[in-house]
């Protein structure tokens, strides 16, 4: 098996070197014979029983066959290749310039031509519903009174909470 593989690699290498000279003179698109050879090389590359050397030789020959003669550089056969860095480096960014239509000066202070700034006063914080500890009923504050939704009774607001008008008992929200 090993001897057969070596012979196959040798044969493919010989065919690859022979076809390298003829591939430069072939017109594109390839002839049916060249297309059949390309199919054979693709089969060698995809064959799981092929050795890595045979695959490499088939890949190299297929690469040469696929190259169009029109794509070659007329001055030389091989185009010089540049060394590439492992990471592409971005060009330096220019420093930002302040826009000409800015509403503030360079120092950040407002200009005289700036429109007046509107001052918004937030709404007062809503007092959440709370439970009267003595009766266990929920009271819902609303303005100057707290309402018991079950009975509809109003409890007026006093400093520190609300008061039950029937008994005079203070109710403090927790």
Secondary structure per residue as TSV (DSSP state, phi and psi in degrees):
chain	resnum	aa	ss	phi	psi
A	1	X	-	360.0	-42.0
A	2	X	H	-66.2	-37.9
A	3	X	H	-67.6	-36.3
A	4	X	H	-66.5	-40.5
A	5	X	H	-63.8	-42.7
A	6	X	H	-63.6	-38.9
A	7	X	H	-65.8	-39.9
A	8	X	H	-64.0	-43.2
A	9	X	H	-63.4	-42.9
A	10	X	H	-62.5	-44.9
A	11	X	H	-64.3	-42.9
A	12	X	H	-66.1	-38.1
A	13	X	H	-64.5	-40.7
A	14	X	H	-65.6	-43.4
A	15	X	H	-67.1	-37.0
A	16	X	H	-65.1	-42.4
A	17	X	H	-70.4	-34.5
A	18	X	H	-71.2	-38.1
A	19	X	H	-79.5	-16.4
A	20	X	H	-65.0	-38.4
A	21	X	H	-72.7	-38.1
A	22	X	H	-78.0	-24.5
A	23	X	H	-67.6	-25.7
A	24	X	T	-73.3	-25.2
A	25	X	T	-97.5	-1.7
A	26	X	-	-85.3	139.3
A	27	X	-	-82.0	155.5
A	28	X	S	-105.6	139.1
A	29	X	S	-72.9	158.5
A	30	X	-	-68.9	158.1
A	31	X	-	-74.2	164.8
A	32	X	H	-59.4	-33.6
A	33	X	H	-64.9	-42.0
A	34	X	H	-66.7	-39.6
A	35	X	H	-64.0	-38.1
A	36	X	H	-67.6	-36.9
A	37	X	H	-64.7	-38.5
A	38	X	H	-63.1	-39.1
A	39	X	H	-64.4	-41.5
A	40	X	H	-61.6	-42.5
A	41	X	H	-65.2	-38.7
A	42	X	H	-64.5	-36.1
A	43	X	H	-67.2	-38.2
A	44	X	H	-64.3	-41.5
A	45	X	H	-67.2	-32.3
A	46	X	H	-94.0	-2.3
A	47	X	-	-74.9	122.8
A	48	X	T	-69.3	-18.9
A	49	X	T	-86.4	-10.5
A	50	X	S	-72.6	146.6
A	51	X	-	-79.0	159.9
A	52	X	H	-59.7	-34.1
A	53	X	H	-66.6	-41.2
A	54	X	H	-65.6	-40.7
A	55	X	H	-63.1	-42.5
A	56	X	H	-64.1	-42.6
A	57	X	H	-65.8	-40.8
A	58	X	H	-64.9	-39.9
A	59	X	H	-63.4	-42.0
A	60	X	H	-66.0	-42.8
A	61	X	H	-67.2	-40.4
A	62	X	H	-64.6	-36.4
A	63	X	H	-62.6	-43.3
A	64	X	H	-66.3	-36.9
A	65	X	H	-70.9	-30.7
A	66	X	H	-79.4	-19.9
A	67	X	S	-71.7	130.1
A	68	X	-	-79.7	135.4
A	69	X	G	-63.6	-27.7
A	70	X	G	-70.0	-21.9
A	71	X	G	-83.5	-10.2
A	72	X	S	-74.5	154.3
A	73	X	-	-74.0	126.2
A	74	X	S	-66.6	-27.7
A	75	X	S	-74.2	-40.8
A	76	X	-	-143.0	159.3
A	77	X	S	-73.5	-40.8
A	78	X	S	-106.6	128.8
A	79	X	-	-82.3	136.8
A	80	X	-	-65.8	135.7
A	81	X	-	-105.1	138.5
A	82	X	-	-85.8	149.9
A	83	X	-	-72.6	134.0
A	84	X	-	-105.2	143.8
A	85	X	-	-81.2	154.3
A	86	X	S	-66.3	-29.3
A	87	X	S	-121.4	135.1
A	88	X	-	-75.6	128.5
A	89	X	-	-98.2	128.3
A	90	X	-	-75.3	148.5
A	91	X	-	-67.3	156.4
A	92	X	-	-65.0	143.1
A	93	X	-	-84.9	137.0
A	94	X	-	-71.6	151.3
A	95	X	-	-70.3	143.7
A	96	X	-	-69.4	142.1
A	97	X	-	-108.2	143.6
A	98	X	-	-67.0	139.4
A	99	X	-	-66.2	149.0
A	100	X	T	-74.4	-20.0
A	101	X	T	-101.4	25.7
A	102	X	-	-69.6	147.3
A	103	X	S	-89.3	-6.3
A	104	X	B	-120.9	156.2
A	105	X	-	-77.9	-179.0
A	106	X	T	-62.9	-32.6
A	107	X	T	-78.8	-11.9
A	108	X	S	95.8	-4.6
A	109	X	-	-78.3	143.5
A	110	X	B	-66.4	149.5
A	111	X	-	-87.2	167.9
A	112	X	T	-70.7	-25.9
A	113	X	T	-84.8	-0.3
A	114	X	S	-69.0	145.3
A	115	X	-	-68.7	156.4
A	116	X	-	-66.0	149.9
A	117	X	-	-90.4	130.9
A	118	X	-	-84.5	133.0
A	119	X	-	-103.9	124.2
A	120	X	-	-106.9	129.4
A	121	X	-	-95.4	123.8
A	122	X	-	-69.4	152.9
A	123	X	-	-68.3	150.9
A	124	X	-	-64.5	149.3
A	125	X	-	-68.2	132.6
A	126	X	-	-74.4	138.3
A	127	X	-	-85.9	125.9
A	128	X	-	-71.4	157.6
A	129	X	-	-59.8	150.9
A	130	X	E	-139.2	169.2
A	131	X	E	-106.9	132.2
A	132	X	-	-71.9	116.5
A	133	X	T	-65.2	-26.9
A	134	X	T	-79.8	-40.8
A	135	X	T	-98.5	-22.1
A	136	X	-	80.7	9.7
A	137	X	-	-90.5	151.2
A	138	X	E	-85.6	131.9
A	139	X	E	-112.9	135.0
A	140	X	E	-109.7	112.9
A	141	X	E	-68.9	142.6
A	142	X	E	-153.3	93.3
A	143	X	T	74.9	-123.0
A	144	X	T	-90.5	0.9
A	145	X	E	-134.3	162.0
A	146	X	E	-115.8	136.5
A	147	X	E	-109.3	136.2
A	148	X	E	-90.9	109.0
A	149	X	T	-64.1	-25.9
A	150	X	T	-72.8	-39.9
A	151	X	T	-107.4	-20.4
A	152	X	-	81.7	8.4
A	153	X	-	-71.9	143.3
A	154	X	E	-105.6	132.5
A	155	X	E	-112.9	113.1
A	156	X	E	-68.5	152.0
A	157	X	E	-83.9	137.2
A	158	X	E	-131.9	164.4
A	159	X	T	-58.7	126.8
A	160	X	T	92.5	0.9
A	161	X	E	152.0	-137.2
A	162	X	E	-132.3	167.6
A	163	X	E	-131.1	141.8
A	164	X	-	-82.5	114.7
A	165	X	T	-67.5	-24.0
A	166	X	T	-73.9	-39.5
A	167	X	T	-111.3	-16.6
A	168	X	-	79.3	9.1
A	169	X	-	-75.6	130.7
A	170	X	E	-77.6	144.1
A	171	X	E	-122.5	116.9
A	172	X	-	-103.6	124.9
A	173	X	-	-71.1	140.7
A	174	X	-	-109.8	360.0
